[in-house]
Amino acid sequence: HRTTAGAVLAELRERARAVLDPAHYDYFAGGVGDEVVLGGNEAAFRRLALLPRVLRGAPTRDLSVDLPGGRLAAPVLVAPTAFHRLAHPEGESATARAVAAARTVLVSGVASTVAIADVVAAARSVDPDAAVWFQLYPQPDDEVTACLVRRAERAGCTALVVTADSPVLGRHRRDAEHGFHDLPAGLAAENMRDLPGAAPGALRDIAMSPAVSWAHLDRLRASTSLPLWLKGVLHPRDAVLAVEHGVSGVVVSNHGGRQCDVVPAAVEALPAVVDAVAGRVPVVLDGGVRCGGDVAVALALGAAAVGVGRPVLWGLAAAGEAGVARVLDVLRDEVDHLLALCGGRDLADLTRDQVVARSAGVC
Ligand code: FNR
């Protein structure tokens, strides 16, 4: 008899809240502005329902998905989140081991508190074939971007994820209220050490720049043979531009409600992007995924996989590597169970005609 993923994730979140410094808990939990989008991401999933298909005669199930940059045993990858050592002393190394054991993908952030080479080494200590992707913000200084790309390549990353939704930093009320602006002593964004334009050993700030454009993306893409994902796409026209600029995949995301507080829920923006991309590249969704049903709905709407951000941080804070493993395991198990309930054999058997609006009232 198993519990639900929703219950497990909620319990891990409460354990994380109990062990974390309140300023750090709120840094992870919070969003921008009045946190309309933060709540909206989860609420939008509650408004969607799934129509199972029956008697399809599918005796076995396959949850795996092949994406540019890696094969996932289940359609749930770990979205890039900053500063894992705020959650647990082993930080991104613990996360990487759990994700590798689950045979899915960790998107490791440029703002990791463990250097990318050590993150990949931790993943490969569990599975020599583990896929770790590197997320970065295009830096206004191409030389800095190029140096970060080289680091990811040398570390053995198998894809790059360029985050495009952050021309300026979002305004986080909770951080302002706590006065949380700097990492505690001993923690740093380790990938930002020894970059061009800084003294040896010194850290460069991660720049967010409204001057960044498609030309920066083009130069980045030309500088590497790794598959490139563009993260933070909401407008279908941008998804088309991304394909035209040669990306290998698109991530529909509103940054977990941490950038612009006027945007739709991620799952609301998904169908139009899927239509615009028209199968040319895979589309991943992140934002508000908290149970197997959310994963199934996103896949039925055309996502190839989903990313989870905060749930992984709660697992990490509550129980380190084992906590992250638990998050990925309950989600995989619940998706598998739902696919069976929908008579599906593989993830392609979840289709858009199965998604309907949940009506507010009952007649
Ligand atoms: C993020 N996210 C993020 N995204 C990114 O591209 N680079 C980053 O450095 C970060 N940092 C970050 C920190 C924290 C604390 C959170 C919660 C999120 C956004 C992340 O990749 C993802 O889009 C959201 O977390 C998905 O929403 P959920 O799963 O947290 O609801």
Residues whose N, C-alpha, C, O or C-beta is under 5 A from the ligand:
A	BS01	FNR	Y27 F28 A79 P80 T81 A82 G109 A111 Q135 T163 S253 H255 G256 D286 G287 G288 V289 G307 V308 G309 R310
